[in-house]
Amino acid sequence: MGDLVAIYFFIFKEVFPVKNGIKEPTVKRRKNLLVSKVTDIPYNDLYLLYVNECRLKNLSEITIKGYSFAHKYFLQFAGKNLKCSYVTQDLINSYILNLKDRLKPQTVNSYIFKISPVVKYGIQRGYIKDNITFTHLVEQEHIKEIYTNEELKKLLIRPQGNSFAQYRTWVIINFLLATGIRALELRNLLIGDIDLKNGIVTLQHTKNRKARIIPIPSSLSNILFEYLRIRNGAKSDVLFCNIYGEPLPRTTLQLSVAKYCKKRGVEKHSLHLFRHTFITLSVRKGMSPILLKRITGHSNFKILDNYYSFNPTDLVNVVDEYNPLEDFKAKKKKFK
């Protein structure tokens, strides 16, 4: 009987510990569900997760292709089997220095800009532990070159002969110079987007996914009137198409314009250079920056300013018209 009492007393002490005659409460610790170990996944898997996020947000395929190119370039440096745990500030800094030794600052910034969203996504999801910052290289500014008046005169001469391809390219060059739209926007134009009666073009497919309406100048309106008659398509058809009625592929458009320019003795053949030229010449003719921003679809004036090809004579030509001192001085002849 005494043994049973001893055993019972021992069990009671273990289950209900007592200190100085007072029962000590048992504390149950709750597991912190927020602090959990994240699996160390390959960086390539992280990139694929981020691409899925981009598609859920309906980002354009051109943007995703830019990410894809920069991603492949980064893995060429870091290794295809790179794990997220090895993505650190030191690795990113080494990559920037590696690019800096071989590429222009503008190109380096472009590559870094396009991998940074993936890295930041990895940090946010807990796959990358380092709090990484990205260095932006200072770029040397250069005076942007545009098509000269002499070059434009050569390009705007209507081609002779019966080649529809050359005629179509001539219409395209007129369109790009008159509107300043992007090549992507031009390639996605439908015949129904052209409203000659009201003198407007509706751009449904743009870089920032925001549709906009731009004006058609009279000279371009006459060219489009003839082109639409020759094109003879339905409103749902592509405005500038290949022989199968499909939108012109980017490379086909680039090659056709390059061939057209070289045949006329113009070495420049960049499609985007027509956009720079449109903006610069519009500024020189006195177009309001607000209207110009609306036509080009730029999100802010800083980006618009980057497209303007500054020429010192632009300032010299307008200095007397806008300078306040001129209002108080008698006009005198500078030269006899």
C-alpha positions in Angstrom: 0.0 0.0 0.0 2.8 2.4 0.8 4.5 1.7 -2.5 1.3 2.6 -4.4 1.0 5.9 -2.5 4.7 6.7 -3.4 4.1 6.0 -7.1 0.9 8.1 -7.1 2.7 11.0 -5.4 5.5 10.8 -7.9 3.1 10.9 -10.9 1.2 13.8 -9.4 4.5 15.9 -9.0 5.5 15.3 -12.6 2.1 16.2 -14.0 1.4 19.1 -11.7 4.8 20.6 -10.6 4.7 22.5 -7.4 7.2 25.1 -6.2 7.1 26.3 -2.6 3.6 24.8 -2.3 2.3 26.7 -5.3 1.3 25.0 -8.5 3.3 26.3 -11.5 1.2 26.7 -14.7 2.3 24.9 -17.8 3.0 27.2 -20.8 2.4 25.9 -24.2 4.4 27.7 -26.9 2.6 28.4 -30.1 4.5 27.9 -33.3 5.1 31.1 -35.3 3.6 30.3 -38.7 5.1 33.4 -40.2 8.7 32.2 -39.6 9.1 29.2 -41.8 12.0 28.0 -43.8 11.6 28.8 -47.6 13.0 26.2 -49.9 16.2 27.2 -51.8 15.0 27.0 -55.4 17.0 27.5 -58.6 17.1 31.1 -59.8 15.6 30.0 -63.1 12.5 28.7 -61.3 12.2 32.0 -59.6 12.3 33.7 -63.0 9.5 31.4 -64.3 7.4 32.3 -61.2 7.9 36.0 -61.9 6.9 35.6 -65.6 3.7 33.9 -64.5 3.0 37.0 -62.3 3.7 39.2 -65.2 1.2 37.4 -67.4 -1.4 37.5 -64.6 -1.0 41.3 -64.6 -1.4 41.3 -68.4 2.0 42.7 -69.1 2.9 42.9 -72.8 4.8 40.0 -74.4 7.5 42.5 -75.6 8.2 43.5 -72.0 8.4 39.8 -71.0 10.8 39.1 -73.9 13.0 41.9 -72.6 13.1 40.2 -69.2 13.8 36.9 -70.9 16.8 38.2 -72.8 18.3 39.9 -69.7 17.7 36.7 -67.7 19.6 34.5 -70.1 22.5 37.0 -70.2 22.6 37.1 -66.4 22.8 33.3 -66.2 25.6 33.2 -68.7 27.6 35.1 -66.1 26.3 33.5 -62.9 25.8 29.9 -64.2 22.7 28.1 -65.3 22.4 26.1 -62.0 22.4 29.3 -59.9 20.5 28.9 -56.6 18.6 31.8 -55.1 20.7 31.6 -51.9 23.7 32.6 -54.0 22.1 35.7 -55.4 23.7 38.3 -53.2 24.8 42.0 -53.4 28.3 40.8 -54.2 27.1 38.7 -57.1 25.1 41.6 -58.5 28.0 44.1 -58.1 30.3 41.6 -59.8 27.9 41.3 -62.7 27.6 45.1 -63.1 31.4 45.4 -63.2 31.6 42.6 -65.7 29.1 44.3 -68.0 30.7 47.7 -67.5 34.0 46.4 -68.9 32.4 45.3 -72.1 29.3 47.4 -72.8 28.1 51.0 -72.9 26.6 52.4 -69.6 23.2 52.7 -71.3 23.2 49.0 -72.2 24.4 48.0 -68.8 21.6 49.9 -67.2 19.1 48.3 -69.5 20.3 44.7 -68.6 20.3 45.5 -64.8 16.9 47.2 -65.0 15.4 44.1 -66.6 16.7 41.6 -64.0 16.0 43.8 -61.0 12.2 43.0 -60.9 13.0 39.3 -60.7 15.5 39.8 -57.8 13.1 42.1 -55.9 10.3 39.5 -56.4 12.6 36.9 -54.9 13.4 39.1 -51.9 9.7 39.7 -51.4 8.8 36.0 -51.5 11.7 35.1 -49.2 13.8 33.1 -51.7 16.6 35.7 -51.8 17.8 36.6 -48.3 20.1 39.6 -49.2 18.5 43.0 -49.3 20.0 43.9 -52.7 20.2 47.4 -54.2 21.0 48.2 -57.9 23.5 50.7 -59.0 22.6 52.9 -62.0 25.6 53.9 -64.1 26.0 57.5 -65.1 25.6 57.8 -68.8 27.4 60.3 -71.0 24.8 62.4 -72.9 25.2 62.7 -76.6 23.4 65.0 -79.1 20.9 62.7 -80.8 21.1 62.4 -84.5 17.9 62.7 -86.6 17.1 62.4 -90.3 18.3 65.6 -92.0 16.1 67.6 -94.4 18.2 66.4 -97.3 17.7 62.8 -96.3 14.0 63.2 -95.8 13.6 64.8 -99.2 15.2 61.7 -100.8 13.0 59.3 -98.8 9.8 61.2 -99.5 10.1 61.1 -103.3 7.4 58.7 -104.5 8.9 55.5 -106.0 8.5 54.8 -109.7 7.4 51.4 -111.0 4.8 48.8 -110.1 6.4 47.4 -107.0 3.7 47.3 -104.2 6.4 46.6 -101.6 8.3 49.8 -102.4 5.1 51.8 -102.5 4.0 50.4 -99.2 7.3 51.3 -97.6 7.0 54.8 -99.0 3.6 55.1 -97.3 5.0 53.7 -94.1 7.8 56.3 -94.0 5.4 59.1 -94.6 3.2 57.7 -91.8 6.0 57.4 -89.3 7.3 60.9 -90.1 3.9 62.5 -89.9 2.7 60.9 -86.7 5.8 59.8 -84.7 4.1 56.5 -83.7 6.1 53.5 -82.6 6.8 50.6 -85.0 4.7 48.3 -82.8 1.8 50.7 -83.0 2.1 50.9 -86.8 2.3 47.1 -87.3 -1.0 46.6 -85.3 -3.0 49.2 -87.1 -6.2 48.1 -88.8 -7.9 49.7 -91.7 -10.8 50.6 -89.5 -8.5 52.6 -87.2 -8.1 55.1 -89.9 -10.8 57.8 -90.0 -10.1 60.1 -92.9 -13.4 61.9 -92.6 -12.6 63.2 -89.1 -8.8 63.2 -89.7 -7.8 60.9 -86.8 -6.1 57.6 -86.2 -7.1 55.4 -83.2 -4.1 53.5 -81.8 -5.6 50.4 -80.0 -2.3 48.6 -79.4 0.3 50.8 -77.6 3.4 50.2 -75.5 1.7 51.3 -72.2 -1.6 49.6 -73.1 -3.4 52.9 -73.2 -5.3 53.6 -76.4 -4.9 57.1 -77.9 -6.1 59.2 -80.8 -3.8 61.1 -83.0 -4.4 63.6 -85.8 -3.8 63.0 -89.5 -2.1 65.9 -91.3 -3.6 66.8 -94.7 -0.6 65.6 -96.7 -0.7 62.2 -95.1 -4.5 62.0 -95.5 -4.1 62.3 -99.3 -1.5 59.5 -99.3 -3.7 57.2 -97.1 -6.8 57.9 -99.3 -4.9 56.5 -102.3 -3.3 53.7 -100.3 -6.6 52.4 -98.9 -8.1 52.4 -102.4 -5.2 50.2 -103.6 -5.1 48.1 -100.5 -8.8 47.4 -100.9 -9.4 45.6 -97.6 -12.1 45.3 -94.9 -12.1 47.4 -91.8 -10.9 44.4 -89.7 -7.9 43.9 -92.0 -4.4 44.9 -91.1 -3.4 48.3 -92.6 0.2 47.3 -93.5 0.3 43.6 -94.2 2.4 41.0 -95.9 1.3 38.9 -98.9 -0.7 36.7 -96.6 -2.7 39.6 -95.2 -0.9 39.2 -91.8 0.7 42.0 -89.8 4.2 42.8 -91.0 6.8 41.0 -88.8 9.1 43.4 -87.0 12.2 42.1 -89.0 10.4 42.4 -92.3 9.4 46.0 -91.6 13.0 46.8 -90.5 14.6 45.2 -93.6 12.1 46.8 -96.0 12.8 50.3 -94.6 16.6 49.6 -94.5 16.6 48.5 -98.2 14.4 51.5 -99.2 16.8 54.0 -97.5 20.0 52.5 -98.8 18.6 52.4 -102.4 18.1 56.2 -102.1 21.6 56.8 -100.6 20.5 57.3 -97.0 22.7 55.3 -94.6 20.4 55.8 -91.6 17.5 53.4 -91.6 16.3 53.2 -88.0 12.5 53.0 -87.6 12.6 54.7 -84.1 14.7 57.5 -85.6 11.6 58.7 -87.4 10.0 59.2 -84.0 13.0 61.2 -82.8 12.8 63.3 -86.0 9.0 63.9 -85.7 9.4 65.2 -82.1 12.4 67.4 -82.9 10.9 69.0 -86.0 7.6 69.5 -84.2 9.3 71.3 -81.3 11.2 73.5 -83.8 7.9 74.4 -85.5 6.5 75.5 -82.1 4.1 72.7 -81.2 2.9 72.8 -77.6 4.7 70.2 -75.4 1.3 69.2 -73.9 -0.1 68.4 -77.4 3.2 66.7 -78.4 3.1 64.5 -75.3 -0.5 63.6 -76.0 0.4 62.6 -79.6 3.5 60.6 -78.8 1.9 58.9 -75.7 4.9 59.5 -73.4 4.1 59.2 -69.7 6.0 62.3 -68.7 7.9 65.3 -70.1 11.3 63.9 -69.0 11.0 60.9 -71.4 9.7 63.3 -74.1 12.8 65.5 -73.6 15.1 62.5 -74.2 13.7 62.2 -77.7 14.4 65.8 -78.6 17.6 66.4 -80.7 18.9 69.6 -79.3 20.6 72.0 -81.7 22.1 75.3 -80.5 20.6 77.1 -83.5 17.1 76.3 -82.1 17.9 78.7 -79.2 19.5 81.3 -81.3 16.5 81.4 -83.6 14.0 82.2 -80.8 16.1 84.1 -78.3 15.0 87.5 -79.6 11.4 86.5 -79.7 11.1 85.4 -76.1 13.9 87.2 -74.3 12.4 89.9 -71.9 15.3 92.3 -72.5 14.2 92.8 -76.1 11.0 94.4 -74.9 12.9 97.4 -73.5 15.5 97.9 -76.1 15.2 99.8 -79.4 15.7 97.5 -82.4 19.0 98.2 -84.1 20.5 96.6 -87.1 23.3 94.2 -86.2 25.1 94.5 -89.5 25.2 97.0 -92.3 
